[in-house]
């Protein structure tokens, strides 16, 4: 018999991610003008870490259609469908790592969905310098994007490294004996 996992932690994680995402985005929108940057610990890191306020109407890495309206409609619809599918997958979870990962994905997806619905695009602000051999700077992202990335990493770990538990062997009692009988016969 399959043991049913508790799914409440996924919804708790979702709420924590959603709140952290929306609060940090609100702080950025209130304190940093669009396209302005604020260095983070500049005396230690220089311009390696910046908070840069941008509004992304596309998907990851600003990919999308040439029309902001088309992007908005497409990504709102896609996110809604994806959330339905993620909730279905959550209810099919077989390990706690999946429950955590799906909670992170739901929180991140909802955080970006709220931005798209209310603002027409997603507020991104985490700007990190990247070694120049790949790209000049990593694309600007937010808390929601980070949580979705972490969730994907957890699901990859689950896929390749976590094995399903083997089916339990029959108990001695099912074979006509109980543990007390086995123990007393050996003494």
C-alpha positions in Angstrom: 0.0 0.0 0.0 1.4 3.4 -1.0 1.8 5.8 1.9 0.2 9.2 1.1 2.6 12.1 1.5 1.6 15.2 3.4 1.1 18.0 0.9 0.6 20.9 3.4 4.4 21.7 3.4 4.2 22.4 -0.4 1.4 25.0 0.2 3.4 26.5 3.1 6.5 26.8 1.0 4.4 28.3 -1.8 3.1 31.0 0.5 6.5 31.8 2.0 8.0 32.1 -1.5 5.1 34.2 -2.8 5.3 36.6 0.2 9.1 36.9 0.0 8.9 37.5 -3.8 6.2 40.1 -3.7 7.7 41.9 -0.7 11.1 42.2 -2.3 9.6 43.3 -5.6 7.6 46.0 -3.9 10.6 47.2 -2.0 12.5 47.5 -5.3 9.7 49.3 -7.1 9.3 51.7 -4.2 13.0 52.5 -3.8 14.8 52.0 -7.1 13.8 53.8 -10.3 13.2 51.7 -13.4 16.6 50.8 -15.0 18.6 52.2 -12.1 21.1 50.1 -10.1 22.2 50.0 -6.5 25.4 48.2 -5.6 25.2 45.5 -2.9 28.2 45.6 -0.6 30.2 47.7 -3.1 33.2 48.1 -0.8 33.6 44.3 -0.8 32.3 43.1 -4.2 32.5 46.2 -6.4 29.8 46.0 -9.0 29.6 42.2 -8.9 26.2 42.3 -7.2 23.7 44.9 -8.0 20.0 45.5 -7.5 18.8 46.7 -10.9 15.1 47.5 -11.4 13.8 46.2 -14.7 10.4 45.2 -16.0 10.5 41.9 -18.0 7.5 41.4 -20.3 9.0 38.2 -21.7 10.0 34.9 -20.2 13.4 33.8 -18.8 16.2 35.8 -20.3 13.6 38.3 -21.7 12.6 35.8 -24.4 9.2 36.3 -25.9 7.1 37.8 -28.7 7.8 41.3 -30.1 4.4 42.5 -28.6 4.1 43.1 -24.9 0.3 42.4 -25.1 1.0 39.0 -26.8 3.6 38.2 -24.2 1.2 39.1 -21.4 -1.7 37.0 -22.7 0.5 34.0 -23.6 2.5 33.9 -20.4 -0.6 34.4 -18.2 -2.3 31.5 -19.9 0.8 29.3 -19.9 1.4 30.0 -16.2 -2.2 29.1 -15.3 -2.0 25.8 -17.2 1.4 25.0 -15.7 0.1 25.7 -12.2 -2.8 23.2 -12.8 -0.3 20.6 -14.0 2.0 21.3 -11.0 -0.8 20.8 -8.5 -1.7 17.5 -10.3 2.0 16.4 -10.1 2.1 17.5 -6.4 -0.8 15.1 -5.7 1.2 12.3 -7.4 4.4 13.0 -5.4 6.2 10.0 -4.1 9.0 11.7 -2.1 9.3 14.7 0.2 11.8 16.3 -2.1 9.1 16.5 -4.8 6.7 18.1 -2.4 9.3 20.8 -1.6 10.1 21.3 -5.3 6.5 21.7 -6.3 5.9 24.2 -3.4 8.9 26.2 -4.7 7.6 26.1 -8.3 4.0 27.1 -7.3 5.3 30.0 -5.2 7.6 31.3 -8.0 5.0 30.9 -10.7 2.3 32.7 -8.7 4.7 35.5 -7.8 5.5 36.1 -11.5 1.9 35.6 -12.5 0.7 38.3 -10.1 3.2 40.7 -11.6 2.1 39.9 -15.2 -1.6 40.4 -14.3 -1.2 43.6 -12.2 1.8 45.3 -13.8 2.0 43.8 -17.3 5.4 42.4 -16.7 7.6 40.8 -14.1 9.8 42.9 -11.8 13.4 41.6 -11.9 16.2 43.1 -9.8 19.0 40.6 -8.9 21.9 41.5 -11.2 25.1 39.4 -10.9 28.3 39.7 -12.8 29.3 36.5 -14.5 32.7 35.4 -15.8 33.2 36.9 -19.2 34.0 33.6 -20.9 30.3 32.8 -21.1 28.5 36.2 -21.0 29.1 39.7 -19.7 26.5 39.6 -16.9 23.9 37.0 -16.0 20.4 38.1 -17.0 18.6 39.9 -14.2 16.2 37.8 -12.1 14.1 37.7 -8.9 13.2 35.5 -5.9 10.5 33.7 -7.9 12.9 32.8 -10.7 15.5 31.6 -8.1 12.9 29.3 -6.4 11.9 27.8 -9.7 15.5 27.1 -10.6 16.1 25.5 -7.2 13.0 23.4 -7.7 14.2 22.2 -11.1 17.5 21.2 -9.5 15.7 19.3 -6.8 13.6 17.5 -9.3 16.7 16.5 -11.3 18.3 15.1 -8.1 15.0 13.2 -7.4 14.9 11.9 -11.0 18.5 10.6 -11.1 19.5 9.9 -7.5 16.5 9.1 -5.3 15.1 5.6 -5.8 11.6 4.5 -4.9 11.4 2.4 -1.8 11.3 -1.3 -2.4 8.0 -3.1 -1.7 8.0 -4.3 1.9 8.4 -8.1 2.4 5.7 -10.1 4.0 5.7 -9.9 7.8 6.3 -13.1 9.7 2.8 -12.9 11.0 1.5 -13.2 7.5 3.4 -16.5 7.3 1.5 -18.0 10.2 3.9 -16.8 12.9 4.2 -13.7 15.0 7.4 -12.0 16.2 6.9 -13.3 19.8 6.8 -16.9 18.6 9.9 -16.5 16.6 11.7 -14.9 19.5 10.7 -17.5 22.1 11.6 -20.4 19.8 15.2 -19.1 19.4 15.7 -18.9 23.2 
